[in-house]
Amino acid sequence: MPTHLFLFGGGPPFTPNLQTRFAALTNAGPVAILYVPRTGKDWLGYASIYTEPLQKDGISSFVHFPLSDAPTKEQLSQLKQCQGIIISGGETEMYQRYLVETEIGDIIQSHFVNGIPVAGFSAGALVAPERCVIPEIDQRDGQRLRLPGLALLKDAVVCVHYETWGESAHLVQSFTEEGTDRAFGLADASGIYLCDQHLIETEGTDPIVLSRSPVR
C-alpha cells in the first residue's frame, strides 16, 4: 500500500488543497485527533478548527484521543478502527514521549504502512521523521534535543515555524548532523504531502528543501 504523510509548519487548520486530499484518502473516516491535554484549555472547542472544515469534505466521525502514558484499551481499540490520523501540536517532548516506542506509536506506524493517511501539525510534524530534532526555542530548558521519532518520514529531518522561529541555522545544523538525504523547513500556514516518501504537493509558503540528491 502507498503511504500518505501530510506535514504542516504550524497549527491547524489544514491548507485547503491538502485538506481535501487528506479527507479523500480516509474513506469518510473516522479520523483520530491525537493531542496532549493542556491545563485550562477547552480541547473540544479548539478541535473544531480541525473538525468543521473536514466535515465539509465528508468526514462525519472523529475520535478525540488525549495522549498519556496509560492509554485505555477502549482508546487503543478506537484508534485501530480509524481511517485517518492527525497528530496535533504543543510541547514536542510530550508528543515524543507518548508516541515513540509505545503502543500508540505502534498502531500509528501499522496504519501508516497500510495506507492510512497521517497528518502532523507543528510538534506532530517534528515527531514524524526517524529523528525528532527539537530546537532550543521549543524546549522548556532551552536545550536542543535529538530524540528518536516515529520514522514515518525516512532519511529526512524537519523543522517547523521556519520563518517565525528563524530556523534557517537549525535546519542546516540538523541536516548536517543527522546526515539525512533531505531536510524540510516548513513555515506557518503551509504544508507538504508525501506519497511513498516522494514530495508530491506543497501548499502555502514554499518549503525550504535541502537535498543531497535531486529533490523528489
N, C-alpha and C positions, 0 to 999 in steps of 0.2 A: 504494500500500500504506500502511496506517496505521503510524505509528511508535510504538514502545513503549520508554519510558525509566523506569528504576527508580533512585531516588537515596536513599542512606542516610547518616544523620548521623554514624555511627561505623563500626566494623569489623563483620565478619561475626559471626554468621550472618544470613541473611535473616530478616525477621519472617515468621511462619507464613503469613499470607494472601498476602502479596506473593511469597513463595517459590513457593507453589502456582500463582499467576497467571503468574509468570515461567516456571516449568517447563512449563506448558501451552502457552505460546507458542513453545517451542523444538522442538516435534515430536520429543521424546525425545533431542535433541542431535545431534551432540556440542556441548559448551559449552566455550568457551575461557576460561581464567582468566589474565588478564594481571597481572603483578606485577613490581616492582623487587626483585631479589635483595638480601638483607641478609646481611652477613658474620656467620657463626656461627649463622644461623637455618636450621632444617630446614624447607624450604618444603613438602615433601610431607606432613610431619606436620601443619603448620599448615593446609594446604589442605583437610584433612579437615573442617574447620569449614564449608566450602562444600559439599564433595562428598557427605559422608554424608547430610545432610538432603535434598539434591537427588536422591540415589539413591532415597530413599523416595517421591519424586514422579515416578519413572520415568525419570530420566536416568542412563544407564549409561556414557556415554563423555565424557571430559574431555580437553582439551588444555591442558597447563601451559606457559605462554608467558612465559619470563623476558625482560623488556624490556631493550633495549640500543640502542646507536647502529647496530649492524650485524646486524639480524635475518637469519637464513639463508633461502634460497629455500624450504627444507622448512618452516620455521616459518610463512612467509607463505602457503604453499600450504595448510597445515593450518588457518590462521586463515580462509582463504577458504571452507573447507568447513564451518565451524561454524555452528550454528543458534541460538546464543546467546553473548553476550559478557559477561564480568564483569571490571570494572576494579577491582583491589584497592586497598588503602590503603598509606600510607607517606609518603615525602617527596614532597610535591606538585610541587615544582620538577622532580624527575626524571621524574615521570609526564608533566608538560607537555612536557619536552624530548623524550621518546621517542615521544609520541603526536601532538603537534600539528605539522601541516605535515610529516608523514613518511609513508612508505609504509604503516606500520601504521595510522596515523590515517586514511589514505585508505580502507583496507579497512573500518575500523570505520564510517566515515561512509557508505560504499556499502551495507554490510549494514543499517545503521540505516534508511536511506530505503527499503530493500526489505523492511522489516517484521520484521527480526531484532531481538529484544529485547536491550537493553544495560542492564546494572546497574552502578552506581558506588558504591563504599563509601569514605567519607571523602575521601581525595585523589582517588579515582575520581569522586566527585560534584563536587568542586571544578573538575575539568578539563572537565566536560561542557558548561557554557554557552559562549556565544560569547566571553565574557571570563572568564578564570580569575583570580579575586582571592584572593590568599594573604595571610592576616593575619600580623602580626608574630610571633605565638606559634608559627606553623607554618613559620617561615623561619629558617634557621640563623644568619643575620646580624641577625635581629631587625628586618628591613625589610619593610614592606608592599609587595607586588608586584601589579601589574596586567598580566597577560600574555594573549596570545591563547589561546582554548580550542578544544575540539573542535566547538563550535557544534551540538551535539545538542539543547541547550535554547536556544530563541530568546528574545530580549528579556527576559532574566531573569538574576539573579545568585543565587548560593547560598553559604551559609556552613554549616559543619558543626560538630559538637561544641558546639552552640549554648549549652547550659547549662554544660557542663563548662569551656569556654573563656571563658565570659562574653562572647558575641559580639553582644550587642544593639547596641552602638555601631558595631561593624564592619559589621553588616548595614545599618543606616541609612546609614552613610557610603558603602557600596558602591552601595546603591540610589540615593542622591543623585548620586554622582559619575558612575556609568555611565548614568544616565538611563533605566534599563530600565522596562518596564511592571510587572514583578514582581520580588520578592525572596523567597527561601525560607530560613528559619532552621531547620535540622534538628538535632534532639537525637540523642544516642547511642541505640542500640537502637530507632530509629524510621526510617520511610521513607515515600516518596511514589511514586505511579505516575502517569505522564502518558502519555496516548494522543493522538497528533497535537497535542502541546503543551498539551492540556487536562488539568487536575488531576482525576484520576478517583477515586483512593483514597489514604488515608493510614492508617498503622498505627503503633502506639506512641504516644509523646508527640505531641500535635498540633503540626504545624509552625507557626512564626510566618510569616505571609504578609503582605507589604506589596504593595499593588497600586494603580496609578493608575486602574484601571477595575474593574468588578465582577469578583470572583475567579472564575476559570474553570479 
